[in-house]
Amino acid sequence: MQALVCEAYGPPETLKLRDMPIPQPGDGEIQIRVHCSGLNFPDSLIIENKYQFKPELPFAPGSELAGTVTAVGPGVDRFVIGDRVSALTSWGGFAEYAVANAQLATRVPETMDLETAGVFTCAYGTVYHALKQRARLQPGETVLALGASGGIGLATVEIAKAMGARVIAAASSDEKLAIAKAHGADELVNYKTHNLKDAVKQLTGKHGVDVISDPVGDALSEPAFRTMAWEGRHLVIGFAAGAIPAIPLNLTLLKGASIMGVFWGDFVVRTPAENHANMDELYELHAQGKLKPHISARYPLADGGKAIRAIMEGKVTGRAAILCNAENG
């Protein structure tokens, strides 16, 4: 099989398309012929040895994928050969075949094509867990979505709306905000041309924001937190802007507010049954037309490095797809 391989830690331009042995499933694993692998920001970190997971070299990046089961390992009874699945792999997804823990895979319903499934699980699974289990979002509450045109941001807009919330989308350009608006955002804030704190406070009045979805970090987190309502919840999802912010803890006291970490990957491993239930609910919301993943770019496997460079430079809106066996699924 062919795989896009990291042979030495470095920038995405150093990734190489190589012929590799087809991986075989072990106990509790399934082998998948990969149709599509979703691009995620951690893919840019893992190839430079900046991520919490550190696979042995050489390896293929790619933490989520969708395809068809081609073999099952001992102890697997959830899937059979031919099943259409979406799976989490941490790495290994940028390849024609991959193996995954069967507990980290879900059956893709006929209402969703495999290309969409390949970019669906990480972003929508993360956000649904964040809003449902962590923030316990209630209908009528207000959600501020930072980085609203990115994968996490757009998923926040759509899921929060599906849960009955009012959504304020914040992004760095009017073009990006137009995408968030098309996906259901109620209010828009361009934080390059407007002061984020002042603009959000003007939109929320004395009440403030109930929930902040923050995959960005850096200089946006503190001004966003200063818009927080009493007993608000700030969801720490990632640091796409680079720097990890330091929020003055006196703000949590004054607002009776919470800063909540969202480590969805660990949630999936620790409580697989709860994650499977979440994914079933997300698939149903998609079938109802309430979730419509925005795929802004598609790359052949050989150009996966270009895709990672694009996400590093903030040029990806919504999701980008790596087509690994797209010609026949």
C-alpha positions in Angstrom: 0.0 0.0 0.0 1.0 3.6 -0.2 1.2 5.9 2.8 2.4 9.5 3.4 5.2 8.9 5.9 7.0 11.0 8.4 10.6 9.6 8.4 12.2 12.3 10.5 10.5 15.0 12.6 10.1 18.2 10.6 7.8 20.4 8.5 5.0 18.9 6.3 7.2 19.4 3.2 9.4 16.5 4.4 6.6 13.9 4.3 7.2 11.2 1.7 4.9 8.9 -0.2 6.2 5.4 0.4 5.2 1.8 -0.3 4.6 0.3 3.1 3.3 -3.1 4.3 -0.4 -3.3 4.8 -0.9 -3.2 8.6 -2.6 -6.3 10.1 -5.2 -6.1 12.9 -4.3 -7.4 16.3 -6.6 -8.3 19.2 -9.6 -6.0 19.3 -8.6 -4.3 16.1 -10.1 -3.9 12.6 -8.3 -3.3 9.3 -9.8 -0.6 7.1 -9.4 0.3 3.5 -9.3 4.1 3.9 -11.5 6.1 1.7 -11.0 9.5 3.3 -8.8 10.8 6.2 -9.8 14.0 7.9 -7.1 16.7 8.4 -6.8 18.0 12.0 -4.6 20.6 13.6 -2.7 17.9 15.7 -1.5 16.4 12.4 0.7 19.5 12.1 2.1 19.0 15.7 2.7 15.2 15.6 5.1 15.4 12.6 7.2 18.0 14.4 7.2 16.0 17.7 5.1 18.7 19.4 2.1 16.6 20.3 1.4 14.5 23.4 1.4 11.3 21.4 4.8 10.4 20.1 4.8 7.4 17.7 7.9 5.7 16.6 9.4 6.7 13.3 8.5 6.2 10.5 4.8 6.7 10.8 1.9 8.3 8.8 0.0 11.1 10.3 -3.8 11.1 10.2 -5.9 10.7 13.3 -9.4 10.1 11.8 -10.6 8.2 8.8 -13.5 6.5 7.2 -13.6 3.5 4.9 -14.5 -0.2 4.6 -13.6 -3.0 7.0 -11.3 -5.5 5.2 -10.3 -7.7 8.2 -11.1 -8.1 11.8 -8.8 -9.2 14.6 -9.4 -11.7 17.4 -12.1 -10.6 19.9 -13.9 -8.2 17.5 -17.7 -8.8 17.4 -18.9 -5.3 16.6 -17.9 -5.3 13.0 -17.7 -7.6 10.0 -15.9 -7.4 6.7 -17.6 -4.9 4.4 -18.9 -2.6 7.2 -18.6 1.1 6.5 -16.9 2.7 9.5 -15.4 5.8 10.9 -12.4 5.4 13.2 -9.9 7.2 15.3 -6.3 6.2 15.0 -4.1 8.9 16.6 -1.9 8.4 13.6 -1.7 6.2 10.5 -4.7 7.6 8.6 -2.8 9.1 5.7 -2.6 5.7 4.0 -4.5 3.3 1.8 -5.0 0.9 4.7 -5.0 1.4 8.5 -5.8 -0.5 11.6 -7.9 0.9 14.5 -9.1 -0.3 17.9 -12.7 -1.5 17.3 -13.9 0.4 20.4 -12.8 3.6 18.7 -14.8 3.0 15.6 -18.5 3.5 14.7 -20.6 2.2 11.9 -21.4 4.9 9.3 -25.1 5.0 8.5 -26.3 5.0 4.8 -27.4 8.6 5.3 -23.7 9.7 5.3 -21.1 9.3 2.5 -17.6 8.1 3.4 -16.0 11.4 2.5 -18.2 13.3 5.0 -17.6 10.5 7.5 -13.9 10.9 7.2 -14.0 14.5 8.4 -16.9 14.2 10.8 -15.9 12.3 13.9 -13.1 14.4 15.5 -14.6 17.9 15.1 -18.2 17.0 15.8 -17.4 14.4 18.4 -15.2 16.9 20.3 -17.8 19.7 20.2 -20.7 17.6 21.1 -18.9 16.2 24.1 -17.8 19.7 25.1 -21.3 21.2 24.9 -23.2 18.2 26.2 -21.1 16.5 28.9 -18.8 19.4 29.9 -20.8 22.6 29.6 -24.2 20.9 29.9 -25.5 23.5 27.5 -29.2 24.4 27.9 -31.7 25.7 25.3 -31.8 29.5 25.2 -28.2 30.0 26.4 -25.7 32.0 24.5 -22.5 30.4 23.0 -19.5 32.3 21.8 -17.6 30.3 19.1 -14.0 31.4 18.6 -12.3 30.5 15.4 -15.8 30.1 14.0 -14.9 29.2 10.4 -12.6 26.3 11.4 -13.5 22.7 11.9 -14.2 23.1 15.7 -15.7 26.5 15.2 -18.3 25.5 12.5 -19.1 22.4 14.4 -19.8 24.6 17.5 -22.1 26.8 15.5 -24.1 23.9 14.1 -24.3 21.8 17.2 -25.1 24.7 19.5 -27.9 25.8 17.2 -29.2 22.2 17.1 -29.2 22.2 21.0 -31.3 25.4 21.0 -28.6 28.0 21.8 -28.0 31.5 20.5 -24.6 31.5 18.8 -22.2 34.4 18.4 -19.5 33.5 15.8 -16.1 35.2 16.1 -13.5 35.0 13.4 -10.7 37.0 11.8 -12.3 38.1 8.5 -15.7 38.9 7.1 -15.3 36.1 4.5 -14.8 33.5 7.3 -17.8 35.0 9.2 -20.0 34.6 6.1 -19.3 30.9 6.3 -20.3 30.8 9.9 -23.5 32.7 9.1 -24.4 30.2 6.4 -24.1 27.5 9.0 -26.5 29.1 11.4 -24.6 31.7 13.5 -27.0 34.4 14.9 -24.4 37.2 15.4 -21.0 37.9 14.0 -17.8 39.5 15.4 -14.7 40.2 13.3 -12.0 40.3 16.0 -9.5 41.8 13.6 -11.5 44.9 13.0 -13.4 45.1 16.3 -12.5 44.7 20.0 -13.7 41.2 20.8 -14.7 42.0 24.4 -16.6 45.2 23.6 -18.4 43.7 20.6 -19.6 40.7 22.5 -20.7 42.7 25.5 -22.7 44.9 23.2 -24.4 41.9 21.8 -25.1 40.2 25.2 -25.8 43.2 27.4 -25.7 42.7 31.1 -26.1 38.9 30.9 -23.0 38.0 29.0 -22.0 34.7 27.4 -23.0 31.4 29.0 -20.5 29.2 27.1 -17.3 29.9 25.2 -15.9 27.3 22.8 -12.2 28.1 22.5 -10.0 26.1 20.1 -7.8 29.2 19.5 -6.1 30.3 22.8 -3.4 33.0 22.7 -4.6 36.6 22.9 -8.3 35.8 22.4 -9.0 33.7 25.5 -8.9 36.4 28.2 -11.0 39.1 26.4 -13.5 36.3 25.6 -13.6 35.2 29.2 -14.3 38.8 30.3 -17.6 38.6 28.5 -18.7 35.6 30.6 -22.1 35.5 32.3 -22.5 34.5 35.9 -21.8 30.7 36.2 -20.5 30.7 32.6 -18.3 27.9 31.2 -15.1 28.4 29.2 -14.3 25.3 27.2 -10.6 24.9 26.5 -10.4 22.8 23.4 -7.0 23.7 21.8 -4.5 26.4 21.0 -4.5 26.8 17.3 -3.1 30.3 17.6 0.0 28.9 19.2 0.5 30.4 22.7 -1.2 28.9 25.8 -3.0 31.9 27.5 -2.9 32.7 31.2 -6.3 33.9 32.4 -6.4 35.8 35.7 -8.1 33.4 38.2 -9.8 36.3 40.0 -12.1 36.5 36.9 -13.5 33.0 37.7 -14.2 34.2 41.3 -16.0 37.4 40.2 -18.1 35.6 37.7 -18.7 32.3 39.5 -17.4 30.9 36.3 -15.6 27.7 35.3 -12.7 27.0 33.0 -13.3 23.4 31.6 -10.7 21.3 29.8 -12.0 19.3 26.9 -9.9 16.2 26.3 -12.2 14.3 23.9 -9.7 11.7 23.0 -9.4 10.5 26.6 -13.2 10.7 27.0 -13.5 8.3 24.0 -11.0 5.8 25.5 -12.4 6.0 29.1 -16.1 5.9 28.2 -16.5 4.3 24.8 -20.2 3.5 25.3 -21.0 7.1 26.1 -19.0 8.2 23.0 -20.9 5.7 20.8 -24.2 7.1 22.1 -22.9 10.6 21.2 -22.0 9.5 17.7 -25.3 7.9 17.2 -27.0 11.2 18.1 -24.7 13.2 15.8 -25.4 10.8 12.9 -29.1 11.4 13.5 -28.7 15.2 13.6 -26.8 14.9 10.3 -29.6 12.8 8.8 -32.1 15.5 9.8 -30.1 18.1 7.9 -29.0 19.9 11.1 -25.3 19.2 10.7 -23.7 19.9 7.3 -19.9 19.6 7.4 -18.2 22.1 5.2 -15.3 20.5 3.2 -13.4 23.4 1.8 -10.5 21.4 0.2 -9.8 17.9 -1.0 -6.3 16.6 -1.5 -4.9 13.4 -3.0 -2.8 11.3 -0.6 0.4 12.5 -2.2 -0.5 16.1 -1.4 -1.2 15.5 2.3 1.8 17.7 3.2 0.3 20.6 1.3 -2.9 20.1 3.3 -1.0 20.2 6.6 0.8 23.4 5.5 -2.6 25.0 4.7 -4.0 24.2 8.1 -0.8 25.5 9.8 -1.3 28.8 7.9 -5.0 29.1 8.8 -6.1 28.7 5.2 -8.5 25.9 5.9 -12.2 26.8 6.5 -14.3 24.0 7.9 -12.6 20.7 7.1 -10.1 19.4 4.6 -10.2 15.8 3.3 -7.3 13.6 2.3 -8.6 11.2 -0.4 -6.7 7.9 0.1 -8.7 5.4 -2.0 -11.3 7.8 -3.4 -11.6 6.3 -6.8 -13.7 3.3 -5.7 -14.2 3.8 -1.9 
